[in-house]
Structure formats: C-alpha cells, structure tokens
Amino acid sequence: MKVDTEKIEKLLESETQYRISKETEISQSTISRLQSGERKIENLTIAVGAKLTAYAEKLEKIAKSS
C-alpha cells in the first residue's frame, strides 16, 4: 500500500466531501475533519491513506486521458 500525502492534499482541495466519501467508502465526517484541518493527514491509518491516494491517482489518470 502506498500513501502520498501531496496527492491526498490535492484531492481534498479539488473534490467534494460527498464524492470522496462515496468513491472511497471513507466516512464523510473523516473527510470533513481532514479538509478543515481538525485531523492531520499524517495521522491517518495506512489503509485510509492508501484509499485516498488510490482515488487521487485514479482521478489523475482520467484527467490525463481526456
């Protein structure tokens, strides 16, 4: 599992809480706390960080192919 904090930061800035939550199955409250700074990316579990990184990479691939 790979975790890329820079990709996660970009994802949190560019996508809605709802969409990230639906696509990654991570609770919307967790996404909200990350976006507001209440929770730090560095304190995520590896599993959650990996899901967010994978989703960010998926969106990057889609953007490059279009």
C-alpha positions as a printed Julia matrix, in Angstrom:
66×3 Matrix{Float64}:
   0.0    0.0     0.0
   1.25   3.43   -0.95
   0.36   6.71    0.77
   1.16  10.03   -0.91
   0.28  12.99    1.31
   0.7   15.53   -1.51
  -1.83  13.72   -3.68
  -4.22  13.47   -0.74
  -3.92  17.22   -0.1
  -4.7   18.0    -3.76
  -7.64  15.6    -3.67
  -9.09  17.24   -0.56
  -8.79  20.66   -2.23
 -10.36  19.65   -5.54
 -13.19  17.23   -4.74
 -16.29  17.4    -2.57
 -16.55  15.51    0.7
 -19.52  13.6    -0.66
 -17.74  12.41   -3.8
 -14.58  11.36   -1.96
 -16.66   9.53    0.63
 -18.76   7.71   -1.98
 -15.78   6.68   -4.1
 -13.52   5.58   -1.24
 -16.05   4.36    1.37
 -14.39   6.61    3.95
 -16.88   8.4     6.19
 -17.83  11.92    5.2
 -17.05  13.1     8.73
 -13.45  11.89    8.37
 -13.12  13.74    5.05
 -14.64  16.86    6.62
 -12.18  16.78    9.52
  -9.27  16.39    7.1
 -10.45  19.31    4.94
 -10.96  21.59    7.94
  -7.57  20.72    9.42
  -9.14  19.23   12.54
  -7.44  15.94   11.63
  -3.96  15.7    10.09
  -3.21  13.59    7.04
  -0.11  12.28    8.82
  -2.34  10.73   11.49
  -4.45   8.65    9.1
  -4.24   4.89    9.17
  -2.25   3.43    6.3
  -5.43   1.82    4.92
  -7.32   5.14    4.77
  -4.29   6.97    3.35
  -3.89   4.29    0.7
  -7.57   4.53   -0.32
  -7.31   8.31   -0.68
  -4.05   8.03   -2.63
  -5.53   5.4    -4.96
  -8.57   7.59   -5.65
  -6.36  10.64   -6.3
  -4.28   8.59   -8.76
  -7.43   7.34  -10.47
  -8.59  10.93  -11.0
  -5.14  11.92  -12.32
  -5.27   9.12  -14.91
  -8.75  10.18  -16.01
  -7.62  13.8   -16.33
  -4.55  12.82  -18.4
  -6.55  10.63  -20.77
  -9.13  13.31  -21.57
